[in-house]
Structures are given as structure tokens and as C-alpha cells.
Amino acid sequence: MSTTPRLLLGPGPSNVPPRVLAAMSQPLLGHLDPAFLEIMSAVQRDLRALFGTTHELTLPLSAPGSAGMEACLANLLERGDDVVVGVHGVFGERMCAVAGRIGARVTRVEAEWGTALSADAMADAIARTRPRVVAFVHAETSTGVRQPVREIAEAARSAGALVVLDCVTSLGGLAVTLDTWGIDAAYSGTQKCLSCPPGLSPISFSEAARARVEARATPVQSWFMDVTLLAGYYGAERVYHHTAPISAIFALAQGLRIVQEEGMPAREARHRAAAELLIERLGTMGFEPLVDAAVRLPPLTTLRLPAAVTDAGEARIRRRLLDEHGIEVGGGLGKLSGQVWRVGLMGENARPESVERLEAALRALL
Amino acid sequence: MSTTPRLLLGPGPSNVPPRVLAAMSQPLLGHLDPAFLEIMSAVQRDLRALFGTTHELTLPLSAPGSAGMEACLANLLERGDDVVVGVHGVFGERMCAVAGRIGARVTRVEAEWGTALSADAMADAIARTRPRVVAFVHAETSTGVRQPVREIAEAARSAGALVVLDCVTSLGGLAVTLDTWGIDAAYSGTQKCLSCPPGLSPISFSEAARARVEARATPVQSWFMDVTLLAGYYGAERVYHHTAPISAIFALAQGLRIVQEEGMPAREARHRAAAELLIERLGTMGFEPLVDAAVRLPPLTTLRLPAAVTDAGEARIRRRLLDEHGIEVGGGLGKLSGQVWRVGLMGENARPESVERLEAALRALL
């Protein structure tokens, strides 16, 4: 099996650096081996630093980001609980679907796709429904919007609600400061700004969130995702719950080390500079950013397509980018399908060279 | 990061062969890249062959075996449904816990740990409760029992129940023939007899199981595990559901190829021969098999400990095996804790050399 090298400029996965690939191909250790548990402890420590939190219950869930979303909501919500969800893209929609299946009563606060949620509208819904949980997305991977967090989180907390934040496309690319913001449960993915393979979802639960889980009237619907059970393995006891995905943890450990070596301020600046260069360069070819500069998400830029692309068939051009130039970009998702491309400059790929390769390929194709 | 090489003779993970490690360190492809989807199709085809099924909905769930268990039960059971579960070890217990959280009414049919379930007792419970689902474990990783499948499955099907089978420690080490047995939903893990890293759960759903999911009165409680949504990505449409764990799929593709090259008859014979050699060699040192020969599970042998081990402290001897000889074996789980060791000779490790290294190390230590 050998795969053609790709430059992965879609909504994730991003390219994985050689150090991380090498870590992943190390011989295995057992999931209860003291040498492995040391690596797990380092991963949990590094994740806390990256999430900007002291929450003890911070861990890499053994499943992708969508499972992380479900773990956050399924632990905090019981049947009949009220939840307010901000919806301005696919992942806010998904939160509603997940919460609905849990049996929660969902109040949607919508905003135009490509714009940020209104903190006032969220505060109104919170005041009206006094929900158990308020959930929204920091970095909407379907639209490229970076949602300001603090005001909504404050409105939620002052109404006694717990706050759940989707950080899938921000962690490792933008500063995430759960404790400063007052977030009770957050989830991310490894395949975006951390430049690790997909498959794990870093999650973090505050003490208030854990207390809420302890106080539930009914058990968490999912055995696999119940954080009180997960705490047995990911806490001080280190007792068996399920078999942790050893090789993926090796990879994440190395990926987190790389983030630390660079430091988040430099890393965030690099993501911003790459996104600005992308918008400038592709702007000269008629690609227009969908999102206002004030709330753009540097790791993922949505671009309205010029006629040269739509006339030729946007899916066809994307396929030629992939086949002839080895470059993957993402199509529009949901109601933006066919209207935009999603260009990820995440983690290792947030560099001028990525923009230059994409620009050159597009100039050759259009 | 560099880890000391281990010989992994516990209940999984087993050692991963170099070809699989190399596959996992290949540069990534996107989860919608046609080149990746080809690999996914090959994995699904190979899993069908290995499960002995033509079930279209056969796929590697992006989470470990415990999540595979939950996916099978959560799709087929609704609140208030009856389920009969065979319980003769930790994983039957876990099925009860999972089904209970789903809101099903659980009827337990117990057998002594280390023995097989009685088909008559299962049939009685099925006749009495007319359950929606009958669930039991083919290969109890906590006890080392290989459960005969056919009679129980027939009793279930003739009562109109769907049959769920845990194949975590059998798939790739013992013949699994879902269609001949009449199994509607099965799950496994990659880190046992397939000698791939942990993190994925191969699952398979029959047409009857899918029809049951379609006919549910309530949505599946889990968005992440809902097979009707999973079918969008793992079926002909190949539409986005979640980001598949690319590197782990590369590894599984290679692991399945290795299984095919050897062929299941040879592979099963190799597992049986290794287990027999283990029992013979360690028998001379006072280790006694817990399980009757007729229902022993070759990939995982439980051994009662001689006084030389218990007197010295079994956990201490296991730790010295690991630290001084680089060999991991498993301790007893649940009510067998402290009483037995669980020695896995799975996949790549089911070879005389594994037994010889373990025997030599134990002779040095005792």
C-alpha cells in the first residue's frame, strides 16, 4: 500500500509531520504499562495547558470530535433538560441533533451562516428558558467563523447554566482559554490544528461539570462516554475502562510537544499570517472571503467562488486540484454546498508555501 | 519518545508487525479522497470475509471494542425492550450495564466464570421473556472461554429475537461465521487477533438488524453510533459523517491483508498450537488452566497460579516480568482478580517463540 502525497488544505485532516508519523509507528506498549501511563499523563498535562485550564478531567477521548461533542452533551444533559444551542453552521446543527437524541429540550438561537452568533440573542434565550446547558461553537468548520466566547459564556454562567464549547478547529491554532472564559466542557479533534491523525477527541470537564454528572437523577445514557467511568482510567487510579488507542496517543504526545516547542503565540500568529496571505493571493483571482474580517477563523477560510470556478464546475476543479496537483481543498457543507470552498491552513500547513502551491495550481487550472 | 520493546502477552493489545506499523506511518489522505475510499472499500470487503458474512453494513467503527458493543445494543434496543444477556465474565456484565443505560429490561442468564453458558438456560430465558435481542460473548476475554454459538443463536432466532455477538477476542484468531450462525450484529476489536493497534471496532449488521433500526419508534440515542447515519459514509454514497481515523484504517487494511495471506484455517491452527504449547510448558511449573479443554479460547488462556507465584505476590511477579524481561501478561479481571493470569497468544504472538520466552523468564524469576 502506498499513497500519493497530498497537500491537505481542506477542513481536516491536515498533513502530519514526520516526527508524529514516526511516533505512531513505534512498537506498542500495553494500556496499563507504567511506561505508557507516563505518556498518557504527559498528554493530559499538555492538553490542559493548551485548553488553558486546570480541569483535572482533561483527556483524549478514544473517538473523533463528533463523539467528543456527544460526550460533553450526554454527560451534562438528562431527558427533559433545557439546552440553548447557537446555530450558525453544520456543527451547531449537529449539537441540536445530538442533544435532541439525548431527550433534551433544545432552544435554537440562529444566525446567518458565515456570521457570528449574537450575544444578545443568546442571552435572551438563556433568560427565557433558564437552561441546564448552553452550547456553541468556537470555530465553525462549516463556515469559517470564529465566535467570540466571553460574553455568551458570562450570560450562561450568570443564569446558572453550564457552558459547552466546540473547539474542534481552534485548539492548537487559536488561543483557547477555558478557565478565563468560564467553560465547563469542551471538545476538540486531533486532525486539525494539532496536525495529528484523526481519531481522538481531546475533552475537558470542569469541577462544576463533574458535580453535575454526580448529581444526575439518571445514569449517563452512554457507558462508553460516561466521564465518571472514564475518570477511573484517566484519573489517579488508572484502572481499566477500555483499551486506549496506544499508537494514536503516541502520535498526540509528539504533536503536543511540537505545539509547545513553537509556543501558542507564535503558532497563532503563523495561522493568522497564512490566512491573510491566502485571502490576498486568491483575492487577485476573484475568490472573496465569506466572513467579515472581525470574526474570521484563521485556520479555516471560506471563499466565495469566482465565475471561472463555478462555470467550470467547482467539484470538477477540486477534483483536478487533487488529481493533477495533489492538493485537497474542501467543498461547501450544508447550505453552502457549491457556493464556497473551505481552505484549511491548519497546524503544519499554516505556512506561505501552502498558499503558494495552491495559488500556482489554481492559476494553472483556471 | 522511545519505548522499550515489549512482548505483549496480555489480553490485548498484541504486538503489531512491522508492515502494519509502516502502513500507519504513511502520509495521510483526506477521508473523502477517492484513493482513501478505495482503501476503505477494501477494508470493508476484507472484514466481511473475516466475519463470514455478506452483510453490506460491515465497517470499522471509529472507536474501540466497548463502543462497538454499545453501537450494536443502542441501535437494536429501545427503552423498555427486553434483552437476554449471557453473563459469565466481565464483558457479559458490561453488556448488561450498556443495555441498562439504554433503558432496556435486562434478563441475565449467568454461568460460573470460566465455564460456558448453558444453551438450555438461554433458551428458557428466551422462551420466558420473548426478547427483542439476545446478546452474548463468543470469546470472553476475562475468563478465556470460547462459547459455542449455534444453539443459542437458533433458540433466539426461532423466538424472533435478533442476536448480538461479542467477537472481540475471536475475530482473526478463530473462525467467525456470522451468516452460518445467524448473527444479526457483531463487534470486534483490532488489537487482539488482528495485531493492529487498538482504537477501531469492526462491526457488522444484518439486513434484519437494519430493518429493525428503520422500524424503531424512537431515534437511536447516539448520533455518533447510529448505523443509519454511518451507512451514509460507509455505504455507496460516501458522504461525510465524521472524519474517519485515516492512519488507523491504513493499519487495519494492512493487518487484514496479512490475515488473508495466511488464511484463517492456518491461522486458527497456529493459535490452537500456541495455546496448547503454553498449557503444556507452564503446566510443568504448576500453572493450571481454568477452563475445560472443550471450551478453551486459544487466543487467551487463563491460568490458575501456582503457590510460587501467589506467595511472591502475583502482581509483583507480573511487574518483574515486565520490567526485567519486557513481557506483559494480564492479571485476573473482576472476581478472578489475584487468582489467575490471562495470557494472550494473539495474532502475531501466537507462536512457539512467545511461549518459550515466557517460560524462560518465569523460570528465571521463580
Interface residues (C-beta under 8 A of the other chain):
Chain A: M1 S2 T3 T4 P5 R6 L8 G10 G12 P13 N15 V16 L21 A22 A23 M24 S25 Q26 P27 L28 L29 G30 H31 D33 P34 A35 F36 I39 S62 A63 P64 G65 S66 A67 E70 A74 R94 A97 V98 G100 R101 I102 G189 Q191 P197 P198 G199 P219 V220 Q221 S222 W223 F224 D226 Y240 H241 H242 T243 A244 P245 I246 S247 A248 F250 A251 A253 Q254 R257 L322 E328 L333
Chain B: M1 S2 T3 T4 P5 R6 L8 G10 G12 P13 N15 V16 L21 A22 A23 M24 S25 Q26 P27 L28 L29 G30 H31 D33 P34 A35 F36 I39 S62 A63 P64 G65 S66 A67 E70 A74 R94 A97 V98 G100 R101 I102 G189 Q191 P197 P198 G199 P219 V220 Q221 S222 W223 F224 Y240 H241 H242 T243 A244 P245 I246 S247 A248 F250 A251 A253 Q254 R257 L322 E328 L333
